[in-house]
Amino acid sequence: MKYYLVAGEASGDLHGANLMKALGEKDPQAQFRFFGGELMLAQGGELIKHYADMAFMGFAEVVINLGTILKNLKSCKNDIAEWQPDVLVLIDFPGFNLKIAEFAKANGILVCYYISPKVWAWNQKRVLKIKRIVDHLFCILPFEVDFYKQWGMQVDYVGNPLLDAVAAFTPGADFYQRHQLNDKKIIALLPGSRRQEISRLLPEMVAAAGNWPDYQFIVAGAPSFDQAYYDQYLKETGIKILFNSTYYLLNNAHAAIVASGTANLETALFDVPQIVVYKGNTISITIARALIKIRFISLVNLIMDRRVVKELIQQDCNPQKITEELELIVNNKAYRNSMLENYKRLQDKMGRPGASEKTAGLIIRYATTQK
């Protein structure tokens, strides 16, 4: 069968790649065409648009880049119409993907949505639109099943694909030697994969790092940027950056400072005590606070429905507050152990690996049934 996938950011590229691998194993005749990144490209098929040209974070940023977004939407719709896939698989990225879903549904293409849009966070009435334009929705967070049921929508809970990615990771024994690191404990810096995230968060992280000379700070570099881009923030700091090594870095980290998003949950799955940070455009944050109806921004806290990790948002995301929290997770044994105990409860709640394989099987079954 022909599968058209749309992922608009680094996490979507990861989950899309794992899903493509599972689809290929179950369907030897699978053909792929997609918006995504290097990880999806490694699974075969044709990359039409890289997510680095698509990911704009915040209300104001979307307005500023509206011309580019509209151009990408038109390109995606035209390409889908020309290729005529058996099934369209949309991966998270709701602002873009719900418009693509509406187009595909109107043109008789089966629409599968992998990783539910976070409609439970704000404007919950969007569920009514999802019911109308999405044929099959695959959820990865346990509480989403009951949420959609309240709106009369049947969904498939497939588990969380991050469990698949972490389970597939094989740690190397020579991490320190391979990257020429000293023997100081590592504090990992994960400032996100979007330009806006990195430009706002990395300077705060770097400034806080100056207070910890007995540790080595290492940045997990996003694959869509190069060393030269990061050098503007890291020059003369001694902070190293590693590309394509995030899981190896987390596997060896003593603590982490992490941008809100998928990396927050990945860090917890690697049992690394962390601080979650977020800083956006002032206008975007003002609008978001008026609209969003959830208590937390981090996935760890959302899944556990209580504060497990500290969230430093907007003006609280500064070197002083980062340093104060880092002091607790590094040097306060009781505080650190409490977070690690909560990670165990989180992992129990999330279940076992297998999301990619389960989702692939359901997509093939639904696509075959429709034929």
C-alpha positions as CSV (number, residue, x, y, z in Angstrom):
1,M,0.0,0.0,0.0
2,K,0.9,3.6,-0.4
3,Y,1.4,5.6,2.9
4,Y,1.7,9.4,3.0
5,L,2.9,10.6,6.4
6,V,3.2,14.2,7.7
7,A,5.4,15.0,10.7
8,G,6.3,18.6,11.5
9,E,8.9,18.5,14.2
10,A,11.8,16.3,15.5
11,S,9.6,14.2,17.8
12,G,7.2,13.5,14.9
13,D,10.2,12.4,12.8
14,L,11.2,9.9,15.5
15,H,7.8,8.5,15.9
16,G,7.2,8.5,12.2
17,A,10.4,6.6,11.5
18,N,9.5,3.9,14.1
19,L,6.0,3.6,12.6
20,M,7.3,3.3,9.1
21,K,9.7,0.6,10.2
22,A,6.7,-1.3,11.7
23,L,4.6,-0.7,8.6
24,G,7.3,-2.0,6.4
25,E,7.7,-5.2,8.4
26,K,4.0,-5.9,8.2
27,D,3.5,-4.7,4.6
28,P,6.5,-5.7,2.3
29,Q,4.9,-3.7,-0.5
30,A,4.8,-0.5,1.5
31,Q,5.6,2.7,-0.3
32,F,6.3,5.9,1.6
33,R,6.1,9.6,0.8
34,F,6.3,12.2,3.6
35,F,6.9,15.5,5.3
36,G,9.5,14.7,8.0
37,G,13.2,14.4,8.7
38,E,16.3,12.3,8.5
39,L,15.0,9.5,10.7
40,M,12.0,8.9,8.4
41,L,14.2,9.2,5.4
42,A,16.4,6.4,6.7
43,Q,13.4,4.1,6.6
44,G,13.1,4.7,2.8
45,G,10.6,6.5,0.6
46,E,10.7,10.1,-0.5
47,L,11.1,13.2,1.7
48,I,9.1,16.1,0.3
49,K,9.6,18.7,3.0
50,H,11.9,18.8,6.0
51,Y,10.3,19.7,9.3
52,A,12.9,22.4,9.9
53,D,11.1,24.5,7.4
54,M,7.7,23.9,9.1
55,A,8.0,24.2,12.9
56,F,6.9,27.6,14.2
57,M,6.2,27.8,17.9
58,G,3.6,30.2,19.4
59,F,0.7,32.3,18.2
60,A,2.7,35.4,17.2
61,E,5.3,33.3,15.4
62,V,2.6,31.6,13.3
63,V,1.2,35.0,12.3
64,I,4.7,36.2,11.3
65,N,5.4,33.1,9.3
66,L,1.9,32.7,7.9
67,G,3.1,33.0,4.2
68,T,5.5,30.1,4.6
69,I,2.9,28.0,6.4
70,L,0.2,28.6,3.7
71,K,2.8,27.7,1.0
72,N,3.6,24.5,2.9
73,L,0.0,23.6,3.2
74,K,-0.6,24.1,-0.5
75,S,2.4,22.1,-1.4
76,C,1.3,19.2,0.9
77,K,-2.2,19.1,-0.5
78,N,-1.1,19.2,-4.1
79,D,1.4,16.4,-3.5
80,I,-1.2,14.2,-1.7
81,A,-3.7,14.8,-4.5
82,E,-1.1,13.9,-7.2
83,W,0.2,10.8,-5.4
84,Q,-3.2,9.4,-4.2
85,P,-2.1,7.4,-1.2
86,D,-4.1,4.5,0.2
87,V,-3.9,6.1,3.6
88,L,-2.8,9.4,5.1
89,V,-1.0,9.2,8.5
90,L,-0.8,12.5,10.3
91,I,1.6,12.7,13.3
92,D,0.8,15.2,16.0
93,F,1.4,18.8,14.7
94,P,-2.3,19.8,14.8
95,G,-2.2,23.3,13.5
96,F,-1.0,22.0,10.2
97,N,-2.2,18.5,10.2
98,L,-5.9,19.1,10.9
99,K,-6.1,21.3,7.8
100,I,-4.5,18.4,5.8
101,A,-6.9,16.0,7.3
102,E,-9.9,18.1,6.2
103,F,-8.5,18.2,2.7
104,A,-7.8,14.5,2.5
105,K,-11.2,13.5,4.0
106,A,-13.0,15.7,1.4
107,N,-11.0,13.9,-1.3
108,G,-11.9,10.4,-0.2
109,I,-8.6,9.4,1.4
110,L,-8.5,7.4,4.6
111,V,-7.3,9.7,7.4
112,C,-5.4,8.2,10.4
113,Y,-4.1,10.5,13.1
114,Y,-1.2,9.2,15.2
115,I,-0.6,11.0,18.5
116,S,-3.7,12.9,19.3
117,P,-3.9,16.7,19.0
118,K,-3.8,18.1,22.6
119,V,-7.4,19.3,22.4
120,W,-7.9,18.5,26.1
121,A,-5.6,21.5,26.8
122,W,-7.7,24.2,25.2
123,N,-10.7,24.7,22.9
124,Q,-12.0,21.3,23.5
125,K,-14.8,21.7,21.0
126,R,-12.2,21.0,18.3
127,V,-13.1,17.3,19.1
128,L,-16.2,17.8,17.0
129,K,-14.1,18.7,14.0
130,I,-11.8,15.8,14.6
131,K,-14.8,13.4,14.7
132,R,-15.8,14.8,11.3
133,I,-12.5,14.7,9.4
134,V,-10.4,11.9,11.1
135,D,-11.3,8.3,10.4
136,H,-9.1,6.7,13.1
137,L,-7.3,8.4,16.0
138,F,-4.5,6.7,17.8
139,C,-3.8,8.1,21.4
140,I,-0.6,7.7,23.3
141,L,-1.5,9.2,26.7
142,P,-3.7,7.1,29.1
143,F,-6.1,9.9,30.1
144,E,-7.0,10.7,26.5
145,V,-9.3,7.7,26.1
146,D,-11.7,8.9,28.7
147,F,-11.5,12.4,27.4
148,Y,-12.6,11.5,23.9
149,K,-15.2,9.1,25.3
150,Q,-16.9,12.1,27.0
151,W,-17.3,13.6,23.6
152,G,-18.7,10.4,22.1
153,M,-15.6,9.5,20.1
154,Q,-14.1,6.1,20.0
155,V,-10.3,6.1,19.8
156,D,-7.5,3.5,19.8
157,Y,-5.1,3.6,22.8
158,V,-1.8,2.2,21.5
159,G,0.6,3.1,24.3
160,N,3.5,5.6,24.0
161,P,6.0,5.3,21.1
162,L,8.7,6.7,23.3
163,L,8.7,3.4,25.1
164,D,9.6,1.8,21.8
165,A,12.4,4.2,21.1
166,V,13.9,3.9,24.5
167,A,13.6,0.1,24.5
168,A,15.4,-0.1,21.2
169,F,18.3,2.0,22.5
170,T,21.6,0.1,23.0
171,P,24.0,2.0,25.3
172,G,27.7,2.1,24.4
173,A,30.4,1.5,27.0
174,D,32.8,4.1,25.7
175,F,30.7,7.3,25.7
176,Y,33.2,9.4,27.7
177,Q,36.2,8.2,25.7
178,R,34.5,8.5,22.3
179,H,33.6,12.1,22.9
180,Q,36.8,13.0,24.8
181,L,35.0,14.0,28.0
182,N,36.5,14.4,31.4
183,D,35.4,12.4,34.4
184,K,33.1,15.1,35.8
185,K,29.4,14.3,36.2
186,I,27.3,15.4,33.2
187,I,24.4,17.8,33.3
188,A,22.6,17.5,29.9
189,L,21.1,20.5,28.2
190,L,18.1,19.9,25.9
191,P,17.0,23.2,24.6
192,G,14.6,21.9,22.0
193,S,14.6,21.4,18.2
194,R,13.1,24.7,17.0
195,R,15.1,27.8,16.4
196,Q,12.8,29.9,18.6
197,E,13.2,27.4,21.5
198,I,17.0,27.3,21.2
199,S,17.4,31.0,21.0
200,R,15.3,31.7,24.1
201,L,16.3,28.7,26.3
202,L,19.9,28.0,25.6
203,P,21.3,31.4,26.8
204,E,19.5,30.9,30.1
205,M,20.9,27.3,30.4
206,V,24.4,28.4,29.5
207,A,24.3,31.3,32.1
208,A,23.2,28.9,34.8
209,A,26.0,26.4,33.9
210,G,28.6,29.0,34.9
211,N,27.6,28.4,38.6
212,W,28.6,24.7,38.4
213,P,32.4,24.3,37.7
214,D,32.5,20.8,39.2
215,Y,30.2,19.5,36.5
216,Q,30.4,19.3,32.7
217,F,27.4,20.6,30.7
218,I,26.7,19.1,27.3
219,V,24.1,20.2,24.8
220,A,22.0,17.7,22.8
221,G,22.2,19.3,19.3
222,A,19.1,19.2,17.1
223,P,19.9,17.5,13.7
224,S,18.4,20.4,11.8
225,F,21.1,22.8,13.0
226,D,24.9,22.7,12.7
227,Q,27.8,23.5,15.0
228,A,28.1,27.0,13.7
229,Y,24.6,27.8,14.8
230,Y,25.2,26.7,18.4
231,D,28.6,28.4,18.5
232,Q,26.9,31.8,18.9
233,Y,25.6,30.6,22.3
234,L,28.5,28.4,23.4
235,K,31.7,30.2,22.4
236,E,34.2,30.5,25.2
237,T,32.0,28.6,27.6
238,G,33.7,25.2,27.3
239,I,30.3,23.6,26.9
240,K,30.3,20.8,24.3
241,I,27.6,19.9,21.9
242,L,26.8,16.4,20.7
243,F,24.7,15.7,17.6
244,N,22.6,12.5,17.1
245,S,23.5,11.3,20.6
246,T,20.6,12.4,22.8
247,Y,19.9,9.0,24.2
248,Y,23.6,8.3,24.8
249,L,23.8,11.7,26.6
250,L,20.7,11.0,28.8
251,N,22.0,7.5,29.5
252,N,25.1,9.1,31.1
253,A,23.6,12.2,32.6
254,H,23.4,13.0,36.3
255,A,20.8,15.7,35.8
256,A,19.2,17.6,32.9
257,I,17.7,21.0,32.0
258,V,15.0,20.2,29.4
259,A,12.7,22.2,27.1
260,S,9.1,21.4,27.6
261,G,8.0,18.7,25.1
262,T,8.8,15.2,24.2
263,A,12.3,15.4,25.6
264,N,10.8,15.9,29.1
265,L,9.2,12.5,28.9
266,E,12.3,10.9,27.3
267,T,14.5,12.2,30.2
268,A,12.1,10.7,32.7
269,L,12.3,7.3,31.0
270,F,16.1,7.4,31.3
271,D,15.7,8.2,35.1
272,V,17.4,11.5,34.9
273,P,16.3,14.1,37.4
274,Q,15.4,17.2,35.5
275,I,14.1,20.8,35.3
276,V,11.6,21.7,32.6
277,V,11.9,25.1,31.1
278,Y,9.8,27.1,28.6
279,K,10.0,30.6,27.3
280,G,8.0,32.1,24.4
281,N,7.0,35.3,22.8
282,T,5.2,37.5,25.3
283,I,2.1,37.9,23.1
284,S,1.9,34.2,22.5
285,I,2.2,33.4,26.2
286,T,-0.5,35.9,27.1
287,I,-2.9,34.4,24.6
288,A,-1.9,30.8,25.7
289,R,-2.6,31.6,29.4
290,A,-6.0,32.9,28.5
291,L,-6.9,29.8,26.5
292,I,-5.1,26.8,28.0
293,K,-7.0,25.1,30.7
294,I,-4.4,22.6,32.1
295,R,-2.4,22.8,35.3
296,F,1.0,21.7,33.8
297,I,3.0,22.0,30.6
298,S,5.3,19.1,31.0
299,L,4.2,15.6,29.9
300,V,5.5,14.0,33.0
301,N,3.4,16.2,35.2
302,L,0.3,15.9,32.9
303,I,0.4,12.1,32.9
304,M,0.9,11.9,36.7
305,D,-1.6,14.7,37.2
306,R,0.6,16.3,39.8
307,R,3.9,18.1,40.0
308,V,6.8,15.6,39.7
309,V,9.3,17.9,38.0
310,K,9.7,21.7,38.4
311,E,8.4,23.8,35.6
312,L,10.2,27.2,35.0
313,I,8.0,29.2,32.6
314,Q,8.6,32.6,31.1
315,Q,10.1,35.0,33.6
316,D,10.9,32.1,36.0
317,C,13.1,30.6,33.3
318,N,16.2,32.5,34.4
319,P,19.7,31.5,35.5
320,Q,19.0,32.1,39.2
321,K,15.9,29.9,39.4
322,I,17.5,27.2,37.2
323,T,20.5,27.2,39.6
324,E,18.2,27.0,42.7
325,E,16.3,24.0,41.3
326,L,19.5,22.3,40.0
327,E,20.9,22.6,43.6
328,L,17.9,20.5,44.8
329,I,18.0,17.8,42.1
330,V,21.8,17.4,42.3
331,N,22.6,17.8,46.0
332,N,19.3,17.2,48.0
333,K,19.2,13.4,48.2
334,A,15.6,13.2,49.5
335,Y,14.4,15.5,46.7
336,R,16.3,13.7,44.0
337,N,15.1,10.2,45.2
338,S,11.5,11.4,45.4
339,M,11.6,12.4,41.7
340,L,13.2,9.1,40.8
341,E,10.5,7.2,42.7
342,N,7.8,9.2,40.8
343,Y,9.5,8.2,37.5
344,K,9.0,4.6,38.4
345,R,5.3,5.2,39.0
346,L,5.1,7.1,35.7
347,Q,6.7,4.2,33.8
348,D,4.2,1.7,35.4
349,K,1.4,4.0,34.3
350,M,2.6,4.2,30.7
351,G,2.8,0.4,30.3
352,R,5.0,-1.5,28.0
353,P,6.6,-0.9,24.5
354,G,4.8,-1.8,21.3
355,A,3.0,1.4,20.2
356,S,4.5,1.5,16.8
357,E,3.8,-2.1,16.0
358,K,0.2,-1.9,17.3
359,T,-0.5,1.3,15.4
360,A,0.9,-0.1,12.2
361,G,-1.3,-3.2,12.5
362,L,-4.4,-1.1,13.1
363,I,-3.6,1.2,10.1
364,I,-3.1,-1.7,7.8
365,R,-6.4,-3.4,9.1
366,Y,-8.4,-0.2,8.7
367,A,-7.0,0.6,5.2
368,T,-7.6,-3.0,4.0
369,T,-11.1,-3.0,5.4
370,Q,-11.9,0.2,3.5
371,K,-10.8,-1.1,0.2
